[in-house]
């Protein structure tokens, strides 16, 4: 039996000592679950690299306004990564993922724009995908708004968990509409399929390691209550037609071995390779879902962040060299 990384286990123990058991962490009560996540994640966002620029921007979109957070590291390379935070499409925020995003920006040397997309159940599928695409379009229509180079050939998409689902769906939507696809696509333990009966769900879904099959089922019900839609390419990217998959560029898939979602990444890897797409796949066998938030104390989290950062850096360097 594979045991969890001891530094991750120690971080879980510390979290339990700080806050006690997570009584409302499941999304049955979205407002309470959001507040719980903000409270529990706050200590893990302390410290980390400082940015040359870090500021929030209000993006005017049709009928609404979204907040995005710009991260510009010291001496940034040209290019931009649009980042979608995780949280089952229901919880999570710019704040809960602040340190993680700063680590990726600093490690890659690239500017990041983290998007506070609309959440379920108030805004179910496809609101978050629409937000991502419309923020991208707004940036391209207003190229000077961030004060950095914005070129459709120099924009990447990245996300963790449900955010990886949104990022991948947005990339596929661009491919399907014959618009420029991201220079790279990074999925960190992403929700990439809607199958709740995969081997990893059955072996790792009891909640011992954090995320549970029951919790994911609730998230799915809130995000995409229409069961017929759950096989659509924009909902379950691993089921996308090869026609669109083969257009994706430089995908990077990171999985955690103790995560119920592990097989989502494995399936996505397999369909991408079958479509002839050069794909990087990294799996951390003793890590659990969400472990990359623990970079304060867990070396495996820092290693994972460095791997994702290096992929993004290399992808932009390759793009510039073309």
Backbone bond lengths (Angstrom), bond angles and torsions (degrees), N, CA, C in turn:
res aa  C-N    CA-C-N  psi(-1)  N-CA   C-N-CA  omega(-1)  CA-C   N-CA-C  phi
1 X - - - 1.461 - - 1.530 110.20 -
2 X 1.322 117.34 131.20 1.457 121.64 -179.37 1.526 109.65 -76.94
3 X 1.330 116.00 129.51 1.454 120.97 178.54 1.523 109.90 -97.29
4 X 1.315 114.83 150.63 1.457 119.93 -179.42 1.531 110.10 -70.12
5 X 1.309 116.22 148.61 1.459 122.17 177.74 1.538 109.25 -52.43
6 X 1.330 118.22 132.08 1.477 119.51 -175.03 1.524 113.75 -62.77
7 X 1.323 118.13 -31.43 1.462 119.18 178.76 1.529 111.33 -72.81
8 X 1.327 117.24 -31.87 1.467 119.92 172.99 1.522 109.65 -67.62
9 X 1.330 116.48 -43.14 1.464 120.37 178.49 1.518 111.27 -60.31
10 X 1.333 116.86 -40.62 1.464 120.38 178.53 1.522 110.86 -64.92
11 X 1.324 117.13 -38.22 1.470 120.46 178.08 1.524 110.58 -65.73
12 X 1.327 117.29 -38.60 1.466 120.68 177.33 1.520 110.90 -64.21
13 X 1.336 116.25 -39.59 1.466 120.50 177.74 1.521 110.60 -64.29
14 X 1.323 116.61 -42.26 1.460 120.47 178.45 1.524 111.00 -62.56
15 X 1.328 116.33 -42.13 1.461 120.06 178.43 1.525 110.52 -61.35
16 X 1.324 116.63 -41.17 1.467 120.96 178.87 1.529 110.89 -64.54
17 X 1.322 116.75 -39.92 1.468 120.43 178.95 1.532 110.91 -66.79
18 X 1.301 116.76 -36.28 1.466 120.53 -179.35 1.523 112.28 -70.55
19 X 1.342 115.97 -43.48 1.458 119.39 -166.29 1.533 114.80 -124.19
20 X 1.323 117.95 -10.90 1.457 119.06 -174.01 1.515 111.16 78.58
21 X 1.314 115.80 -172.86 1.457 120.75 -179.15 1.519 110.90 -66.79
22 X 1.318 116.04 147.63 1.468 121.33 -178.90 1.519 109.34 -82.33
23 X 1.319 116.31 93.49 1.464 120.36 -172.15 1.515 113.26 -76.12
24 X 1.326 117.96 -26.64 1.464 119.49 -176.98 1.530 111.06 -124.98
25 X 1.333 117.01 26.26 1.451 119.30 -175.72 1.519 112.40 -70.78
26 X 1.324 116.92 -27.97 1.455 118.83 175.16 1.524 109.31 -69.51
27 X 1.326 117.99 153.32 1.466 120.21 -170.01 1.527 115.77 -84.24
28 X 1.320 118.28 20.11 1.457 118.94 179.39 1.515 112.67 -62.57
29 X 1.338 117.27 -29.97 1.458 123.75 175.01 1.525 106.48 -120.86
30 X 1.333 118.79 89.66 1.464 120.58 -171.62 1.522 114.45 -54.93
31 X 1.324 118.07 -43.95 1.464 120.06 -177.45 1.530 110.90 -62.99
32 X 1.334 116.42 -44.39 1.464 119.88 179.42 1.518 111.04 -67.52
33 X 1.328 116.94 -39.22 1.462 120.77 179.42 1.520 110.98 -64.27
34 X 1.331 117.50 -38.72 1.464 120.59 178.10 1.526 110.97 -64.03
35 X 1.330 116.28 -45.49 1.463 120.41 179.51 1.527 111.03 -63.04
36 X 1.326 116.20 -39.46 1.466 120.74 179.01 1.519 110.79 -63.19
37 X 1.309 117.12 -43.90 1.464 119.56 -179.68 1.519 111.11 -65.26
38 X 1.334 117.49 -42.16 1.462 120.46 178.55 1.533 109.99 -58.72
39 X 1.316 116.09 -44.05 1.466 121.01 -177.66 1.520 111.54 -65.59
40 X 1.325 117.30 -44.70 1.458 120.91 -174.73 1.527 112.05 -76.39
41 X 1.317 116.84 -29.15 1.464 118.95 -177.47 1.529 112.52 -84.50
42 X 1.314 118.39 -19.64 1.466 120.83 -174.26 1.535 113.01 -53.00
43 X 1.342 120.28 -48.58 1.470 118.90 -178.48 1.519 113.46 -62.97
44 X 1.322 117.43 -28.94 1.460 120.84 -177.71 1.523 112.34 -79.11
45 X 1.319 117.90 -6.78 1.458 121.07 178.77 1.523 112.94 -99.79
46 X 1.326 116.03 1.61 1.459 120.92 178.92 1.531 109.33 -75.09
47 X 1.338 116.04 143.12 1.455 120.47 176.14 1.519 112.40 77.04
48 X 1.315 115.06 -164.00 1.460 119.82 -177.79 1.515 111.49 92.67
49 X 1.319 116.59 -179.54 1.471 120.52 -174.99 1.523 112.70 -67.01
50 X 1.309 115.04 146.87 1.456 121.30 175.58 1.526 109.58 -95.02
51 X 1.305 115.68 146.64 1.455 121.67 -179.24 1.530 110.66 -97.69
52 X 1.333 116.20 152.40 1.458 120.14 171.61 1.523 109.96 -67.22
53 X 1.341 115.76 -36.59 1.470 122.47 175.79 1.515 107.82 -137.16
54 X 1.306 116.45 131.89 1.463 121.81 170.64 1.526 107.02 -144.84
55 X 1.314 116.09 112.79 1.465 118.79 -177.93 1.517 110.29 -153.30
56 X 1.315 115.34 153.49 1.460 122.31 177.09 1.523 109.73 -92.17
57 X 1.316 114.94 144.44 1.462 122.60 -178.12 1.523 108.25 -131.47
58 X 1.315 117.02 138.29 1.455 121.72 175.92 1.529 108.98 -93.52
59 X 1.318 115.77 123.45 1.466 121.13 -177.59 1.526 108.90 -103.45
60 X 1.334 118.08 117.52 1.469 120.41 177.98 1.527 110.24 -80.03
61 X 1.321 114.92 119.55 1.461 121.67 177.70 1.521 108.52 -123.85
62 X 1.316 118.00 163.66 1.469 119.50 -177.72 1.534 112.88 -56.00
63 X 1.320 116.89 115.42 1.450 122.41 176.47 1.509 116.08 75.85
64 X 1.336 117.74 7.91 1.457 119.22 -177.46 1.525 109.54 -164.72
65 X 1.307 115.22 171.12 1.459 122.15 176.02 1.522 107.83 -135.48
66 X 1.320 116.99 132.96 1.453 121.81 -179.71 1.521 109.88 -114.44
67 X 1.331 115.60 149.24 1.456 121.13 173.19 1.525 109.22 -95.93
68 X 1.313 115.73 134.87 1.460 121.40 171.67 1.524 107.42 -126.21
69 X 1.317 116.21 153.45 1.468 120.23 -179.73 1.521 108.59 -119.96
70 X 1.331 115.21 122.11 1.453 121.81 -178.96 1.527 109.91 -92.50
71 X 1.329 115.75 130.83 1.457 123.41 175.11 1.526 107.89 -120.39
72 X 1.307 116.71 118.67 1.459 120.78 177.33 1.522 107.67 -122.15
73 X 1.331 118.09 113.79 1.463 120.02 178.78 1.517 111.47 -74.61
74 X 1.308 116.61 170.80 1.456 121.29 176.17 1.528 109.01 -64.11
75 X 1.313 116.94 134.67 1.474 123.37 179.38 1.525 111.80 50.73
76 X 1.341 117.64 59.40 1.464 119.84 -176.84 1.526 112.24 -71.61
77 X 1.330 115.95 149.41 1.457 121.51 170.11 1.522 108.58 -76.43
78 X 1.334 116.10 163.23 1.457 119.21 177.67 1.523 109.44 -73.25
79 X 1.316 115.07 134.39 1.450 119.99 179.89 1.512 111.10 133.80
80 X 1.318 115.24 169.76 1.458 120.86 -174.08 1.531 109.43 -147.73
81 X 1.323 115.58 138.13 1.457 122.02 175.06 1.520 108.51 -111.57
82 X 1.322 117.05 120.48 1.460 121.01 172.42 1.517 107.70 -84.73
83 X 1.347 116.11 123.73 1.471 120.19 -174.93 1.520 111.18 -113.42
84 X 1.342 116.01 134.36 1.466 123.16 178.42 1.529 108.68 -116.09
85 X 1.319 116.32 117.94 1.461 120.54 -177.57 1.525 111.79 -74.26
86 X 1.316 115.24 156.20 1.463 121.09 177.22 1.511 112.28 -86.29
87 X 1.343 114.52 -179.56 1.455 121.24 -179.35 1.515 112.68 135.44
88 X 1.327 116.80 28.40 1.463 119.81 175.70 1.508 114.46 63.17
89 X 1.328 117.38 24.45 1.474 123.62 -176.89 1.528 112.21 66.35
90 X 1.337 117.90 1.26 1.470 122.55 -170.80 1.523 111.67 -119.64
91 X 1.332 117.82 -42.26 1.464 122.69 -177.37 1.526 108.77 -117.75
92 X 1.333 116.16 -176.61 1.455 120.80 -179.20 1.517 111.59 89.57
93 X 1.332 115.58 159.81 1.464 120.61 -175.56 1.520 109.51 -163.08
94 X 1.319 115.45 178.44 1.457 120.01 173.03 1.527 110.39 -58.68
95 X 1.331 116.47 -37.52 1.467 120.60 -177.34 1.519 112.32 -70.95
96 X 1.337 118.05 -40.75 1.470 119.70 -177.33 1.521 111.74 -67.55
97 X 1.336 116.73 -20.55 1.465 120.81 -177.84 1.529 111.81 -115.20
98 X 1.309 117.42 19.72 1.463 120.60 -173.83 1.524 112.36 -65.31
99 X 1.323 118.29 -51.91 1.468 120.34 -178.14 1.524 110.63 -64.17
100 X 1.319 117.46 -43.33 1.460 121.27 178.88 1.530 110.33 -55.99
101 X 1.329 116.68 -45.21 1.458 120.06 -178.87 1.521 110.98 -67.91
102 X 1.326 117.38 -39.74 1.467 120.00 177.53 1.527 111.25 -63.38
103 X 1.332 116.29 -38.61 1.467 119.78 178.29 1.521 111.08 -62.76
104 X 1.314 117.14 -42.06 1.466 120.73 179.46 1.525 111.12 -67.36
105 X 1.330 116.88 -41.50 1.462 120.13 179.63 1.526 110.60 -64.30
106 X 1.314 116.84 -46.28 1.456 120.48 -179.29 1.527 111.10 -65.53
107 X 1.333 116.37 -41.59 1.459 120.19 -177.60 1.510 113.60 -68.63
108 X 1.312 116.47 -34.77 1.465 120.69 -178.28 1.524 112.82 -90.10
109 X 1.339 116.85 -21.23 1.450 120.92 -174.01 1.512 113.45 74.09
110 X 1.329 116.69 18.03 1.462 122.09 -175.90 1.523 110.96 -112.23
111 X 1.320 115.93 151.18 1.458 120.39 173.13 1.524 109.43 -73.50
112 X 1.312 115.96 141.82 1.464 122.77 177.45 1.520 108.77 -120.10
113 X 1.325 115.24 146.27 1.461 121.47 171.96 1.519 107.04 -127.20
114 X 1.330 116.18 107.05 1.459 121.84 -178.74 1.528 108.74 -89.37
115 X 1.321 116.56 130.73 1.462 122.36 -170.62 1.530 110.47 -105.72
116 X 1.326 116.90 124.28 1.465 121.87 174.72 1.533 108.41 -86.50
117 X 1.307 115.25 75.33 1.466 121.42 -177.16 1.528 111.06 -68.44
118 X 1.318 116.07 160.49 1.462 120.99 177.69 1.527 109.63 -69.48
119 X 1.324 115.22 144.32 1.468 120.51 -173.28 1.524 112.03 -111.06
120 X 1.321 113.67 154.99 1.457 122.43 170.11 1.535 108.59 -79.24
121 X 1.326 117.88 157.69 1.467 128.05 2.77 1.529 114.22 -84.63
122 X 1.340 116.80 -8.49 1.466 118.56 179.77 1.530 110.84 -61.44
123 X 1.328 115.34 -34.59 1.464 121.12 -178.12 1.528 108.62 -133.31
124 X 1.314 118.10 83.51 1.466 121.01 -178.03 1.530 111.86 -73.90
125 X 1.323 114.94 -178.65 1.466 121.35 176.08 1.517 109.65 -48.97
126 X 1.353 118.46 135.25 1.477 128.52 7.23 1.525 114.04 -106.91
127 X 1.334 118.47 30.88 1.473 120.87 -171.86 1.523 112.71 -56.45
128 X 1.336 117.46 -45.25 1.469 119.91 -176.60 1.522 111.62 -65.08
129 X 1.329 116.97 -36.27 1.466 121.03 177.71 1.522 109.66 -68.04
130 X 1.325 116.56 -44.07 1.462 120.46 176.96 1.531 110.92 -57.64
131 X 1.336 116.41 -43.53 1.459 120.28 179.37 1.528 111.10 -59.06
132 X 1.313 115.98 -44.18 1.469 120.74 -178.59 1.519 111.05 -61.52
133 X 1.315 116.01 -48.60 1.459 120.18 -178.46 1.528 111.84 -66.77
134 X 1.317 116.64 -36.64 1.466 119.31 -178.92 1.531 111.82 -73.94
135 X 1.326 117.43 -33.40 1.468 119.47 173.31 1.525 109.48 -64.18
136 X 1.318 117.41 -42.93 1.468 121.04 176.91 1.530 110.67 -58.82
137 X 1.317 116.50 -47.34 1.465 119.70 -179.53 1.525 111.43 -63.39
138 X 1.331 116.55 -38.72 1.468 120.95 178.23 1.523 110.70 -62.40
139 X 1.325 116.97 -41.19 1.462 120.46 178.47 1.527 111.11 -62.56
140 X 1.317 116.58 -43.96 1.454 120.25 -178.47 1.527 112.06 -68.89
141 X 1.332 116.19 -29.80 1.466 119.95 177.62 1.528 112.26 -79.71
142 X 1.331 116.59 -16.30 1.470 121.55 -178.91 1.531 108.65 -130.63
143 X 1.320 118.47 67.04 1.467 122.01 -168.56 1.521 115.28 -61.61
144 X 1.317 118.55 -19.88 1.460 119.29 -179.08 1.510 114.04 -96.47
145 X 1.315 117.59 2.26 1.464 120.39 -169.43 1.523 113.00 -66.41
146 X 1.337 118.17 -30.16 1.462 120.43 -178.98 1.518 113.08 -96.88
147 X 1.322 116.32 -11.50 1.451 119.24 -177.70 1.514 113.55 76.76
148 X 1.342 117.44 14.25 1.466 122.23 177.63 1.523 108.60 -131.81
149 X 1.327 115.88 165.39 1.461 120.94 -179.07 1.521 110.69 -64.06
150 X 1.317 117.21 127.44 1.468 121.78 176.50 1.520 107.84 -127.52
151 X 1.282 115.30 112.01 1.462 123.35 -177.34 1.521 106.58 -133.87
152 X 1.344 119.44 131.67 1.465 119.81 -179.49 1.527 112.96 -58.04
153 X 1.338 116.52 -21.34 1.459 120.16 176.78 1.525 112.44 -86.61
154 X 1.326 116.68 -0.24 1.465 120.36 -179.51 1.524 110.64 -130.27
155 X 1.302 116.01 40.04 1.460 121.84 174.39 1.523 108.40 -121.80
156 X 1.321 116.45 128.59 1.463 122.33 175.34 1.519 108.93 -110.59
157 X 1.320 116.14 162.02 1.459 122.51 174.71 1.522 108.57 -121.48
158 X 1.321 115.94 139.58 1.463 120.67 179.93 1.516 109.19 -150.44
159 X 1.329 115.44 156.06 1.462 120.11 177.63 1.505 110.92 -173.91
160 X 1.315 115.28 164.83 1.462 120.85 176.38 1.523 109.85 -119.34
161 X 1.317 116.57 143.62 1.456 123.12 175.97 1.531 111.19 56.62
162 X 1.324 118.22 -122.47 1.466 119.86 177.32 1.522 111.38 -63.89
163 X 1.327 117.29 -28.19 1.458 119.90 175.94 1.515 112.06 -65.06
164 X 1.339 116.65 -33.86 1.460 120.29 175.25 1.522 110.65 -67.15
165 X 1.324 116.24 -35.01 1.467 120.32 174.99 1.530 110.05 -60.72
166 X 1.331 116.83 -46.26 1.465 121.30 -179.18 1.520 110.43 -64.79
167 X 1.329 116.63 -44.90 1.459 120.39 -179.05 1.521 111.07 -61.94
168 X 1.329 116.73 -44.12 1.462 120.23 -178.70 1.518 111.04 -68.55
169 X 1.325 117.01 -40.16 1.466 120.44 177.32 1.523 110.77 -62.15
170 X 1.331 116.84 -40.83 1.465 120.17 178.89 1.527 110.54 -64.16
171 X 1.331 116.95 -40.83 1.464 120.49 178.07 1.524 110.74 -62.71
172 X 1.316 117.11 -41.23 1.464 120.84 178.47 1.525 111.30 -67.55
173 X 1.329 116.80 -36.26 1.467 119.87 177.03 1.524 110.61 -62.99
174 X 1.326 117.06 -39.15 1.458 120.65 176.91 1.528 110.18 -65.60
175 X 1.323 116.36 -41.66 1.465 120.19 178.64 1.522 111.06 -62.85
176 X 1.333 116.05 -41.82 1.469 120.32 -177.25 1.519 112.18 -68.26
177 X 1.337 116.84 -25.98 1.468 120.66 -178.32 1.524 112.46 -101.35
178 X 1.340 115.74 10.80 1.464 121.98 177.19 1.523 113.33 59.45
179 X 1.331 116.09 32.40 1.454 120.86 172.82 1.530 109.27 -97.73
180 X 1.335 118.43 162.94 1.461 119.91 -179.62 1.532 111.74 -56.89
181 X 1.326 116.40 126.09 1.463 120.96 179.36 1.528 109.13 -84.90
182 X 1.330 117.85 162.07 1.467 119.83 -178.89 1.527 112.26 -59.52
183 X 1.323 115.18 148.51 1.452 120.32 176.74 1.523 110.78 -65.17
184 X 1.322 116.56 -24.16 1.465 122.90 175.67 1.520 108.13 -156.12
185 X 1.327 114.83 157.85 1.464 121.48 178.16 1.523 107.93 -134.60
186 X 1.315 116.66 119.69 1.466 121.93 -177.50 1.516 109.72 -115.15
187 X 1.330 115.18 123.05 1.469 122.23 178.46 1.524 108.38 -118.42
188 X 1.321 116.33 117.60 1.463 122.38 178.86 1.523 108.92 -104.68
189 X 1.313 116.22 111.55 1.479 124.53 -173.48 1.529 110.57 35.09
190 X 1.334 114.22 61.36 1.461 120.60 -172.01 1.511 115.24 -80.93
191 X 1.335 114.60 154.98 1.472 122.49 168.19 1.530 105.44 -85.04
192 X 1.318 116.54 99.96 1.452 121.16 -171.63 1.517 113.47 -118.27
193 X 1.321 116.54 -2.62 1.457 121.73 177.27 1.521 107.82 -145.60
194 X 1.317 116.25 162.24 1.468 120.78 -179.06 1.526 112.20 -106.65
195 X 1.326 116.78 10.98 1.465 121.59 -179.61 1.523 109.69 -81.77
196 X 1.325 116.49 112.59 1.470 121.41 179.21 1.523 112.37 -92.43
197 X 1.330 117.00 10.00 1.466 121.38 -179.03 1.520 112.00 -120.18
198 X 1.312 117.33 23.31 1.459 120.45 175.76 1.530 109.39 -69.35
199 X 1.317 116.41 167.54 1.469 120.78 -179.66 1.527 110.75 -59.39
200 X 1.331 117.01 -43.30 1.467 118.74 -177.37 1.527 111.82 -67.31
201 X 1.335 117.83 -34.44 1.463 119.60 174.53 1.525 110.65 -63.67
202 X 1.327 116.11 -42.56 1.460 120.11 -176.55 1.528 111.74 -71.48
203 X 1.342 117.27 -33.19 1.459 120.56 -178.22 1.523 113.17 -88.38
204 X 1.331 117.71 -32.25 1.468 121.23 -171.29 1.524 113.25 -118.13
205 X 1.316 118.10 6.83 1.456 120.56 -170.77 1.514 116.41 -93.08
206 X 1.334 117.41 11.13 1.468 118.71 -177.34 1.522 113.63 -85.42
207 X 1.314 118.02 -0.76 1.458 121.22 176.75 1.514 114.85 93.59
208 X 1.332 118.43 -1.28 1.465 120.27 -179.65 1.518 112.23 -58.46
209 X 1.310 116.39 -33.19 1.461 121.19 -173.92 1.528 112.80 -106.76
210 X 1.330 116.54 12.75 1.461 120.49 178.68 1.511 111.37 117.64
211 X 1.312 117.29 -94.70 1.459 121.60 -179.04 1.519 110.57 -63.30
212 X 1.337 116.12 137.83 1.461 120.99 -179.00 1.527 111.17 -121.21
213 X 1.305 114.59 161.64 1.465 120.59 175.66 1.530 110.21 -63.58
214 X 1.340 117.16 -38.71 1.468 121.18 177.90 1.526 110.57 -61.28
215 X 1.338 116.04 -43.72 1.451 119.61 179.37 1.518 112.16 -63.83
216 X 1.332 116.59 -43.03 1.462 119.63 179.28 1.525 111.28 -65.23
217 X 1.315 117.14 -35.95 1.465 120.12 177.75 1.529 110.56 -62.11
218 X 1.326 116.67 -40.26 1.464 120.60 177.97 1.529 111.20 -67.12
219 X 1.327 115.82 -42.10 1.463 119.03 177.36 1.526 110.61 -58.76
220 X 1.333 116.32 -45.85 1.462 120.11 179.48 1.528 111.46 -60.22
221 X 1.329 116.38 -41.15 1.469 119.78 -179.42 1.519 111.71 -63.44
222 X 1.322 116.32 -33.87 1.461 119.96 -179.93 1.525 112.12 -79.34
223 X 1.322 116.55 -35.87 1.463 120.33 -176.57 1.531 112.38 -81.91
224 X 1.326 115.78 -44.66 1.468 119.50 -175.87 1.528 109.05 -137.61
225 X 1.334 117.80 77.32 1.466 120.59 -176.95 1.526 113.87 -65.80
226 X 1.317 117.30 -20.88 1.462 121.12 178.92 1.525 109.37 -79.18
227 X 1.327 117.07 104.68 1.458 121.33 -175.77 1.519 112.06 -60.20
228 X 1.310 117.84 -32.71 1.464 120.85 -178.32 1.521 111.61 -65.46
229 X 1.327 117.01 -28.20 1.463 120.35 -178.81 1.525 113.24 -78.57
230 X 1.305 118.06 -13.57 1.461 120.42 -171.57 1.531 113.66 -72.40
231 X 1.300 118.05 -4.94 1.457 120.92 174.48 1.527 111.58 -102.13
232 X 1.342 117.01 -0.61 1.454 120.46 179.46 1.527 110.46 -66.66
233 X 1.325 116.86 150.68 1.461 120.72 -178.74 1.517 112.47 -61.84
234 X 1.342 117.82 -28.74 1.463 120.66 -178.97 1.525 112.12 -82.15
235 X 1.312 117.27 -10.72 1.457 121.70 178.37 1.523 110.43 -104.75
236 X 1.309 116.66 -43.75 1.462 123.51 179.17 1.527 107.86 -121.68
237 X 1.334 118.31 83.87 1.466 120.91 -173.27 1.525 114.42 -57.01
238 X 1.320 118.34 -29.08 1.463 120.40 -179.85 1.522 112.22 -66.39
239 X 1.318 117.23 -10.91 1.465 121.99 177.97 1.533 112.01 -101.20
240 X 1.321 117.13 8.38 1.462 120.83 -178.21 1.526 111.00 -66.88
241 X 1.320 118.25 149.45 1.462 121.28 177.24 1.534 111.35 -63.87
242 X 1.312 115.87 148.80 1.461 121.12 179.17 1.529 111.25 -57.12
243 X 1.325 116.85 -32.16 1.459 122.27 -179.98 1.518 111.73 -52.19
244 X 1.338 116.92 -39.16 1.461 121.27 -179.22 1.525 111.95 -92.32
245 X 1.318 116.96 -36.41 1.460 120.11 179.64 1.520 111.71 -58.37
246 X 1.327 116.62 -40.77 1.465 120.28 -175.05 1.525 112.07 -68.53
247 X 1.327 118.25 -12.23 1.466 121.39 177.50 1.531 112.26 -85.13
248 X 1.333 117.73 -14.09 1.467 119.93 -177.55 1.526 109.90 -70.03
249 X 1.324 115.26 146.84 1.459 120.50 -174.78 1.522 111.21 -120.25
250 X 1.313 113.66 132.71 1.462 122.91 172.68 1.538 113.29 50.03
251 X 1.324 118.68 52.51 1.468 119.20 177.60 1.531 111.58 -71.45
252 X 1.321 114.21 143.66 1.464 122.76 176.80 1.519 106.64 -127.74
253 X 1.319 116.39 120.88 1.462 122.30 -177.99 1.516 109.11 -116.80
254 X 1.316 115.97 123.29 1.462 121.24 177.13 1.519 108.76 -116.44
255 X 1.327 115.85 131.40 1.460 121.33 -178.68 1.521 110.31 -126.77
256 X 1.330 115.13 155.84 1.461 122.49 175.44 1.531 108.40 -112.95
257 X 1.324 116.57 129.12 1.455 120.57 -173.68 1.507 114.80 -64.09
258 X 1.347 118.53 -26.73 1.457 122.52 -178.41 1.528 112.43 -99.62
259 X 1.303 115.73 19.07 1.461 123.39 -176.27 1.528 109.88 -100.45
260 X 1.337 118.71 131.37 1.474 119.41 173.33 1.523 112.80 -55.47
261 X 1.346 117.12 -24.83 1.461 121.51 -178.46 1.525 113.42 -86.89
262 X 1.307 117.96 2.63 1.469 119.87 -176.81 1.524 112.73 -51.03
263 X 1.327 117.32 -44.86 1.459 120.32 -174.85 1.518 112.89 -72.49
264 X 1.340 118.07 -18.53 1.462 120.10 171.96 1.529 109.73 -59.76
265 X 1.339 116.01 -46.12 1.466 120.19 -179.72 1.514 111.27 -68.84
266 X 1.317 116.94 -38.46 1.466 119.38 178.87 1.528 110.76 -64.28
267 X 1.322 116.76 -41.28 1.460 119.08 179.24 1.527 110.53 -66.25
268 X 1.330 116.73 -42.05 1.462 119.84 178.92 1.522 110.07 -61.88
269 X 1.325 116.82 -42.55 1.467 120.25 176.09 1.523 111.19 -56.30
270 X 1.324 116.20 -46.06 1.463 120.52 -175.73 1.529 111.79 -65.51
271 X 1.340 117.42 -41.89 1.470 118.70 -178.57 1.527 111.11 -71.66
272 X 1.328 116.77 -33.07 1.464 119.42 177.27 1.526 110.61 -67.53
273 X 1.314 116.70 -44.87 1.463 119.86 178.92 1.528 110.65 -63.99
274 X 1.324 116.31 -38.70 1.462 120.00 178.00 1.521 111.66 -64.18
275 X 1.344 116.08 -28.59 1.463 120.90 178.32 1.526 112.06 -84.46
276 X 1.333 116.71 0.61 1.454 120.81 178.70 1.507 114.76 83.19
277 X 1.343 117.48 19.15 1.462 121.66 -178.62 1.526 109.63 -92.95
278 X 1.310 116.14 124.88 1.459 121.23 177.32 1.524 108.46 -65.66
279 X 1.318 116.72 112.54 1.465 122.30 -169.62 1.521 110.54 -125.19
280 X 1.322 116.51 135.48 1.459 121.74 174.38 1.523 108.42 -99.98
281 X 1.329 116.08 127.29 1.465 121.37 179.64 1.524 108.33 -125.93
282 X 1.331 115.99 128.69 1.458 122.11 178.96 1.524 107.90 -129.64
283 X 1.329 117.13 132.79 1.468 120.50 178.90 1.525 109.50 -128.82
284 X 1.315 115.59 134.96 1.456 122.47 178.25 1.529 107.95 -108.55
285 X 1.324 117.95 99.75 1.464 121.19 -167.93 1.521 115.54 -64.27
286 X 1.335 118.62 -25.98 1.468 120.65 -176.30 1.525 112.37 -104.23
287 X 1.310 115.70 15.64 1.469 120.24 -178.84 1.523 110.42 -106.44
288 X 1.328 115.66 157.78 1.461 121.92 -179.48 1.527 110.05 -113.35
289 X 1.312 115.58 175.47 1.458 120.54 179.03 1.533 109.93 -63.16
290 X 1.324 116.05 132.53 1.454 120.61 177.48 1.512 115.13 85.57
291 X 1.332 118.47 5.38 1.470 120.53 -172.53 1.519 113.82 -64.53
292 X 1.336 118.13 -19.16 1.456 119.54 -176.54 1.526 113.12 -71.56
293 X 1.329 117.33 -9.57 1.466 121.03 174.02 1.531 111.94 -75.16
294 X 1.315 117.88 -10.17 1.461 121.53 -171.47 1.518 112.45 -98.54
295 X 1.329 117.29 32.48 1.461 120.36 -174.67 1.525 113.41 -68.30
296 X 1.322 118.66 -14.88 1.464 120.94 175.19 1.523 110.84 -61.11
297 X 1.334 116.19 -41.14 1.461 119.72 -168.04 1.522 115.06 -125.55
298 X 1.334 119.04 -16.79 1.465 121.31 -174.48 1.528 110.47 -108.80
299 X 1.327 116.54 117.47 1.460 120.97 -179.25 1.523 111.46 -61.79
300 X 1.332 117.02 -33.95 1.467 119.71 -178.21 1.532 110.46 -64.74
301 X 1.327 117.75 -32.25 1.464 120.80 176.66 1.527 110.41 -66.49
302 X 1.317 116.64 -42.51 1.470 120.12 179.22 1.528 110.46 -66.92
303 X 1.320 116.74 -36.89 1.469 120.15 177.53 1.524 110.71 -63.71
304 X 1.324 116.62 -43.11 1.467 120.93 179.69 1.522 111.30 -64.77
305 X 1.316 116.83 -43.53 1.465 120.50 178.47 1.528 110.86 -63.19
306 X 1.325 116.57 -38.23 1.463 120.13 178.82 1.521 111.28 -65.77
307 X 1.337 116.81 -37.73 1.466 120.47 179.56 1.522 111.02 -65.57
308 X 1.328 117.21 -45.04 1.465 120.55 178.53 1.526 110.90 -65.06
309 X 1.328 116.70 -41.05 1.462 121.36 179.36 1.520 111.06 -63.00
310 X 1.335 116.71 -43.46 1.459 120.75 -179.19 1.525 111.01 -63.78
311 X 1.328 116.59 -37.05 1.465 119.52 178.52 1.525 110.71 -64.37
312 X 1.318 116.86 -44.71 1.457 120.02 179.25 1.527 111.09 -63.72
313 X 1.299 116.80 -43.77 1.463 120.25 179.43 1.521 110.89 -59.93
314 X 1.334 116.22 -46.03 1.467 120.56 -179.80 1.519 111.68 -65.31
315 X 1.340 116.73 -36.69 1.457 120.26 -179.60 1.523 111.29 -63.80
316 X 1.321 117.18 -43.11 1.466 119.97 179.62 1.521 110.75 -71.05
317 X 1.310 117.59 -36.62 1.466 119.33 177.17 1.519 110.62 -63.50
318 X 1.336 117.07 -40.16 1.455 121.07 178.28 1.526 111.19 -65.83
319 X 1.346 115.87 -37.30 1.458 120.07 179.00 1.531 110.83 -65.00
320 X 1.320 116.86 -42.77 1.462 120.75 -179.84 1.520 110.36 -65.44
321 X 1.340 117.06 -34.52 1.456 121.32 -176.88 1.533 112.68 -73.43
322 X 1.344 117.27 -16.99 1.465 120.07 -177.14 1.532 111.65 -70.64
